[in-house]
């Protein structure tokens, strides 16, 4: 998947556990784990904003786009 979730990096930088973040954001630990593992298919902007507020970061600190070279189309077929 070309979207990489760097939640574990931000948690380590803030020295915060996943369960502490889950409680602060009022989201279940299971749902936050799905997001952290990169298995989430979507995230609400309100949830993303709450995570950013608690971690004092920007959405770009949490989400990264890494295109898969196999998915890129050159247009020269």
Sine and cosine of phi, psi and omega as CSV:
sin_phi,cos_phi,sin_psi,cos_psi,sin_omega,cos_omega
0.00,0.00,0.71,-0.70,-0.08,-1.00
-0.97,0.23,-0.15,0.99,0.06,-1.00
-0.98,-0.18,0.86,-0.51,-0.02,-1.00
-0.97,-0.26,0.75,-0.66,0.02,-1.00
-0.99,-0.16,0.87,-0.50,-0.03,-1.00
-0.97,-0.23,0.57,0.82,-0.01,-1.00
-0.89,0.46,-0.63,0.77,0.00,-1.00
-0.89,0.46,-0.58,0.82,0.03,-1.00
-0.91,0.42,-0.72,0.70,-0.02,-1.00
-0.93,0.38,-0.60,0.80,0.05,-1.00
-0.89,0.45,-0.67,0.74,0.01,-1.00
-0.91,0.41,-0.66,0.75,0.02,-1.00
-0.89,0.45,-0.57,0.82,-0.02,-1.00
-1.00,-0.03,-0.04,1.00,-0.03,-1.00
0.80,0.61,0.76,0.65,-0.04,-1.00
-0.83,-0.55,0.60,-0.80,0.04,-1.00
-1.00,0.07,0.34,-0.94,0.03,-1.00
-0.89,0.46,-0.64,0.77,-0.01,-1.00
-0.93,0.38,-0.57,0.82,0.06,-1.00
-0.91,0.41,-0.68,0.73,0.04,-1.00
-0.90,0.44,-0.67,0.74,0.00,-1.00
-0.86,0.51,-0.68,0.74,0.01,-1.00
-0.92,0.38,-0.65,0.76,-0.03,-1.00
-0.93,0.36,-0.54,0.84,-0.04,-1.00
-1.00,-0.04,-0.23,0.97,-0.04,-1.00
0.90,0.44,0.78,0.63,0.07,-1.00
-0.77,-0.64,0.50,-0.86,-0.02,-1.00
-0.92,0.38,0.51,-0.86,0.03,-1.00
-0.87,0.49,-0.61,0.80,0.01,-1.00
-0.88,0.47,-0.71,0.70,0.00,-1.00
-0.92,0.39,-0.61,0.79,0.04,-1.00
-0.93,0.38,-0.59,0.81,0.06,-1.00
-0.90,0.44,-0.64,0.77,0.04,-1.00
-0.89,0.46,-0.67,0.74,0.04,-1.00
-0.90,0.44,-0.73,0.69,-0.04,-1.00
-0.87,0.49,-0.61,0.79,-0.04,-1.00
-0.98,0.22,-0.16,0.99,-0.01,-1.00
0.99,0.11,0.16,0.99,-0.02,-1.00
-1.00,0.01,-0.12,0.99,-0.01,-1.00
-0.94,0.34,0.62,-0.78,0.04,-1.00
-1.00,-0.05,-0.32,0.95,-0.03,-1.00
-0.35,-0.94,0.30,-0.96,0.11,-0.99
-0.58,-0.82,0.69,-0.72,0.05,-1.00
-0.95,0.32,0.60,-0.80,0.05,-1.00
-0.86,0.51,-0.58,0.82,-0.01,-1.00
-0.91,0.41,-0.60,0.80,0.05,-1.00
-0.94,0.35,-0.69,0.72,0.03,-1.00
-0.88,0.48,-0.68,0.74,0.02,-1.00
-0.89,0.45,-0.66,0.75,0.01,-1.00
-0.91,0.41,-0.66,0.75,0.04,-1.00
-0.89,0.45,-0.70,0.71,0.01,-1.00
-0.89,0.45,-0.62,0.79,0.01,-1.00
-0.91,0.43,-0.72,0.69,-0.03,-1.00
-0.92,0.39,-0.66,0.75,-0.04,-1.00
-1.00,0.06,-0.06,1.00,-0.02,-1.00
0.79,0.62,0.85,0.53,-0.02,-1.00
-0.61,-0.79,-0.01,-1.00,0.04,-1.00
-0.96,-0.29,0.39,-0.92,0.03,-1.00
-0.81,0.58,-0.58,0.82,0.02,-1.00
-0.92,0.40,-0.32,0.95,0.09,-1.00
-0.97,0.26,-0.41,0.91,-0.05,-1.00
-0.99,-0.15,-0.54,0.84,-0.09,-1.00
-0.88,-0.47,0.68,-0.73,-0.03,-1.00
-0.71,-0.71,0.64,-0.77,0.04,-1.00
-0.98,-0.22,0.88,-0.47,0.09,-1.00
-0.83,-0.56,0.99,-0.16,-0.03,-1.00
-0.89,0.46,0.63,-0.78,0.09,-1.00
-0.99,0.16,0.85,-0.52,-0.03,-1.00
-0.82,0.57,-0.51,0.86,0.02,-1.00
-0.94,0.35,-0.37,0.93,-0.03,-1.00
-1.00,0.03,-0.28,0.96,-0.03,-1.00
-0.96,0.29,0.70,-0.71,0.04,-1.00
-0.94,-0.35,0.80,-0.60,-0.03,-1.00
-1.00,0.10,-0.35,0.94,-0.03,-1.00
0.99,0.12,0.08,1.00,0.02,-1.00
-0.93,-0.37,0.98,0.18,-0.02,-1.00
-0.98,-0.21,0.00,0.00,0.00,0.00
